[in-house]
Amino acid sequence: MAGFDTTTRYQGVFARHRSTCRIGEGKPCSCTPSYYGIVWDRGERRQRKTPRFSGASEARDARADLHEAVRKGKVPHEAGIRLGEVRTRFIKAARDGVALNKHGRRYRRRSVDSLESALAQIPDELARRRLGKVKRGDVQGLVDELNKRLSSSRVRGIVNSLRALYRFAEDRELADHDPAQHVRLPASTAKPRDRVATPGEFARLLAALYEMTPKERKAGKSRDPREALSDAVPFALAGYGTARSQEIRILDWEEIDFETDAGELAADEEGRKPGGSWRVVPFVAPLRTILREEWIAQGRPKKGKVCPPRKKSRSGMVSLDSLQARAHRRWRELDLEPIALHEARHTAATWLDHAGVSPKVASQIMGHKTPEYQPGAARITLERYTHMLPGELERARKQLDEFLAERSAEALDSVRGR
C-alpha cells in the first residue's frame, strides 16, 4: 500500500509518510517521513519531482534548483524514462536500421531477434525502474539470479544486449552511464570444441549414415538411401564446405554451380543482397559427389533448398537439431564417436591447415574476417598486407583434395571391403 502525502510549510514541498502512519487515520504522525519537491514543467506539461530527503529544508533547496533548471530548459526531456520503454524503442530502432551495432553497421534480422529475446529476460521489476536509476548492483544481482537457471553464454548474451541498449540510450542522452559495463560475468561453462575427425574417420561417419544398425537389422527394417543421403548432405557441407548451421539451412540450389564446382554461402537472407555477408567456397571431390547425388535425387532443380525439411515446418527450413540427434543416435549404435555440425566445421579448418593452405586463404574460405595468429607469422602482414591472388581458391581446393584423398584412401577401402 502506498504512503500518505501531506503538505509542509514550504510551497511545493510535500512529506511522504509510511502506509502504517497514524496520520492516515487523522491522528498525529507516528513515522519518520521523507520530503520531496514538485515543479510544474510548462514545456512538457507535466510535473517533475525531486529525490526524497530526510528534511523539509533540503527538499525545498532541491526544488529551487529544479525550478531554475526547468526555467532554463536544462532538464533532459527523457530524464524519467523507464528501462522497459527504452527496451521497446531500442528494438524498434534496431529493426528500422536506426540503432547500429558497435561496428557502426545495421543489425541483421537474426541479431535483432536475439537482442529482443535476451532483453526479454529483464524482470518487470527492473524494467519499471527509471533508466538513470538502474545501478551496477542491480545488474549484478540480475546476473547472479540468471546464472542459477541459464548457461553462462546465455547470461553473457543478455548482459551484452543490455550494454547495447545503454549505448543506444547514451547516444540519445537518455542515460549518462552504463550500469552493465563493469559487472562480473559468470565463469564460462562451455565445453571447448576439441572434437576433430581425421579425413578417414569423417568419411566413415558419413558412410555409416547409409548402414543399418543392429536394431534395424534385428527388426528386419531397411535403410532408405534417400533419407541417408539427406542426412549426409548437411554434415558434408560443414566438414568439406566449412558451412555454418544457418548457412546450411538457407542454402539454395541457385547458389550451387557445378560447372565451377563452387557455391555461395550467406549468413542469412539479407546476406544475398549487395553488401551482405556471403562468401564463395570451392567444392572438394567428396562434397561435389554428395551434392550432385542430392541434386539428382531432388530432380535436378534450378532453385529450392539444398537441405529441405523432412516434414512441413513453419520456417520452411530443415531442423538441424533433429538431424544431429538422429545421426548421433545411429553413430552410437554403430560404436562410432559422433560429431556435431560445428565440430565438423572446426574439422574443416584443421584440414585446411594440415593441407598447407595459407592462413589468409583459409580465413577467406572459413568466412573469418582475419586469420588467427600463428607463431612465426607476422600478424600485421597476415591481416593487412596479405591479399588473395587470382586462382588461390582453386589452388586451395587442389591442396585440400590431395590431402583428403591421401588420408581417406585406406579408411574408405576398409569400408568397401566389408
N, C-alpha and C positions, 0 to 999 in steps of 0.2 A: 504494500500500500504506500502511496506517495506521502510525502510530508506535508506540512502546512506552511504557507507563506503569509507573513504579516508585514505591514508597513513599518518603517522606522521614522525617526525624526528627520532623516535626510531624504531629500527629494530623489525619487528613482532608485532608492536603496531598500532592499527587502531582506527579511530574516526568514531562513528556511528552518523549520522545526521538524523534529523526528515524528514519524507517524504515531508513536506512542505518547507524544507530549500531551499533557492535560489541557493545553491551550485549545485543542480541538473540541473540548467539552465546555469551553467558555471560562476555564479556570486559569490561574497564573501558570506561566511557563514552567515546565518541570524537566526541561532538557537544556543542552548547550547548543544553541542554534548557530548556523553559519550564515554569512551575509554575502549578497551579490548585488550588482547594479544593473539597470536596464537603460538602454539608449535607443531612441527611435531613429532608424536609418531611412530617410526620405527617399534616397536614390533607389534603394532596394525594396522600399515599402514593407519593412519588417523590423522587428525588434532584434537588438543584439545584446547579449548578456556578457558580463564579466565572469571570470572564475569566481569561486566561492572563497571567502576569507573568514578568519575567526573573529574579526572585529568589524563593526559597522563603519568606523572611520577609514579602515583600509579599503573597504568596498566603495566608499564614497570617493576616495582618491583614484581608485581604478576606474570608476565610472567617469570621472572627469577626464582621465586620459583617453578613454574610449570615445567619449563625446567629441574631443578635439580631433582624434584620428578620423572619425566618421565625417566631421565637418570638412576636413582637408582631403577626404577621399583616399586615405591611406590604408583603409581596412580592406583586405582581399575580399572580392565578392564571393568566393567559394570557401571562405575560411571554415564554415561549418559543415562542409560536405562530408558525407559518411563513406566509409570504405566500400560498402555494398554498392553505392551509387557510382563510385569511380570504377568499380569492377565492371558494371554494366556498360559504362561509357567506354572503357578501355577495350573490351571485347568487340564492341561495335566499330570503334575506330580501327582496330586491327583488321577486321573483316573488310572495311572500306579502304584499306591501304593508307589511312591517315597516320596511325601509330606504326612506327617502324621498329625493327629489331635492333639489337646492339651494334650490328654491322651497317645500319642505315638502309637496310633493304626491307621491302614489304614482307610481311609474314605469309607463308604458304597456307593454303586452306587447312591442311592437316595440322600445321603448327598452331593455328588459331583454335582448332578443336581441342588440341592438347592443353593450351592455355586455359580454355574455358573449363575443361574437365578438372584441371589442377586447382583453379581458383574456386571451384565449387566445393572444395574441401574446407574452405574457411567457414567456421561455425557462425551461425546467425548472431550470436552474442558479440563476436568480434566484428562482424560485418556492419553491425549497427553503430559501432564506435566512430567518432569523428576521425577523419583521416589523420589529422595532425596530433591526435591524442593517442594513437597506437604507438606503444613503446617497444623497444627491443625485447624487454622481458615478456611482453605479450606474445611476440612472435616465437621467442624461445620456448615459452610454455606450449604453444601450438605444436612446435616441432617435437617436443618431448611427448606430447599426447599422441600425435600421429605415429610416432615411432613404435608405439605399442601394438599397432594393428596394420601398419603398412611397411613395405620394404624400404630400405634406406634410399634406393634410387628414386622411388616414388616420392618420398619426403623431400629429397633434393630438388626434384622437378617442381614441387609445389612452392618451395622457397624461391627458386629461380623465377617462377611465374610471378610471385609476389614482388620480387625485385624489379621485374619488367613493368609491373603495374605502377610501382612508385617512380620508376624512371619516367614513365608517361606523365604521371602527376606532377613531378618536379619540373618537367619541361613546360608545363602549363601553369606553374605557380599555384597548384592546388595543394602542394605539400612542400615543406622545406627540409625534410630529412627522410631517410630510408631506414626504418627500424629493422628491416630484414638483412641489411648489408653485412653485419658482423655477427650474426647468430652462429652458434656452434651446431654444425650439421652432424647427424649420426654417422657412425663408422660404416664404411661400405661393407655390405654383406654379399655383394655379387661375387659369384664364383668366376675366377679367371677362365677365359676361353682357351684352354691349353689342349683341347682335343683336335689333333691334326692327323688326317689319314694319309697314308702313302698312296701313290697312284694305283698300285695293285690292289690295296685294301679298298679304296673307293670304288674301283671297277667291280670288285667282288660284292660290295654293298648294293650297287645298282643291279647287278645280275641276280642277287638274292630276291629282289622285288618280284621277279618273274617265277621264282621257285615255289613249290608247295611246301608248306610247313608240315611237321609230323602230325599235328592235329588235323589238318586238311586231308592229308593222305589217309589217316585212320578213318575219317568221316566219309571218305570217298568223294570229296569235293574236288573240283578242278579250278585252277587259277586262270582267270580271264586275262589273256595277254593285253587286251585293250586297257583294262584298269591298271595293270602293272606298268604299262608304258606311261600312262598319265601320271602315275605316282613318281616315276623316274625322272620325268622332264624337269620339275622344279629343282630337284637335287642336282641334276646335271647343269642347270643354269647357274646355280650357286657355286658348285665346285669347279666346273670347267669355264663358266662365263662370268664369275665374280659378282653375280646379281644379288642385290639385297631383296628382302622379302617383298617390300612394296613394289619394287621393280618387276618382280616375278608376277605379282598379282595383276598388274595393269599392262603387261607386255602384250602387244598386238602383232598379228601377222604382217601388218603394214610396215612394221619396223624391222622385219627379218628380210635379209637379202641373201639368197642362196648363191647368186652369181658372184658376189664379192666375199661370201662367207663371213658376214659381219652383221651385227644388229645394233640398234639404238636402244639404250636403257634410259628411262626417265624416272625421276623420283616420284612424280605424281602427274596428274593430268595437265597441270599448269606447266610442267617441265617441257611439254611438247611445244609450247608457244615460244616465239622468238625471245631470247634472253633467259629462257628457263634452264633448269638443271637437267642436263642429259649428257650422255657420253656414248662413244662408239666402242664396241667390244668385238674383237676378232673371234671367230669360232674355230676352236681346235677340232681335230678329227672326231673324237668321241662325242662332243657336243653336236657337231654338224650331223652326225649319223642319227642321233636320238631325235633331234629337232625335225629332221627330214621324215623320219618314220612317223612322228606325231602329225606332221603336216599332211602326209598322205592318208593317215588314218582318219583325219578330220575332213577329208575330201578336197585337199589342195585349196583351202580358202585364200582369198585375197586379203581379207580382214577378219577381225574377230580375235578373241582372247586366245593366246597360245596355251594358257592353262585355265580352261573354263571350269566353273564349279561343277562338282559331280551331281549336286542337287540344286534346285532352284533357290537362289539366295536374293535377299533384298539388294545387296550391293552389286550383284552380278559378277562377283569375283570369287575365286577359289578360297576355301578356308584352309590356310596353311597349318593352323593348329591341329585340325583334324587329320590332315595329311601326314604331319610328323608323328602324331600319336599312332596312326595306322602303320607307318613304316617302322617305327621303333618297336612296336609290338611284334611285327614279323621278324625283324632282325634278332630280337632277343630269343624268339622261339627257334631260330636257326643258330643260336650261340654266337652271334656276331655283336660287336660293340656298336651301338647306334651312334649316329652323328646328326647334329642339328643343322638346319639350313645355314645359320650364321657361322657355325663352326666349319661348314663346308666352304663358306666364303673365306674364312681365315686360312683354310687349307689351300685355297687357290692362291692367296698371297704368298704362302710358303713355297708353293711350287714355282711361282714366278721368280722368287729369289733364288731357289736352287737351280733353276734353268739358266740363270745368268742374265735375266732381263734387267736392264739398268733401272735403278730406283725411280728415275724421272718417268720412264715409260711405264713402269709398274704402277706408279701412283696415278698415272693417267688412265690406265686400264681399270684400276680398282675404284676410280672415282674420288680419290683423295685430293684435296687441294694442294698439299705438299707432301713429299715423301718423308718417311721417318728418318731421323738422324742415324747415320751408320758410322761406326768407328772407321777412321781413315778417309772419310769423305768430308769435304768442306761443305758445311750446311749452306752457306751463302751461295756457293756455286750450284748446289742442287736446287735451291729454291728460287734463285733469281737469274742465274746466268746459264742454266742448262735448259735447252728448248728441244721440243720434239722435231726431229728431222723427217723429211718425207720418206715413207717406207718403213718407219720404225715399228709401227703396229704390225705390219706384215712380218717383219723380222722377229718380233716378239712371238708371234703366232708359231713360226717355224721352230724357234728355240723351245717353246713350251711343248709343241707337238713331239719334237725329238726326245725331250725329257720324259714325257708321258709314255711314249712308245717303248723307250728303253726300260723304264721301271715297271711297266704294266705287263710286258710280254709274258714273263714267267707265271704271274698270277692268273692271267687270262687263260693261258694254256692249261693250267691245272683245273680251271673251272670247266673248260670244254671237254677235258678228258674224263669227266665224271659220267 
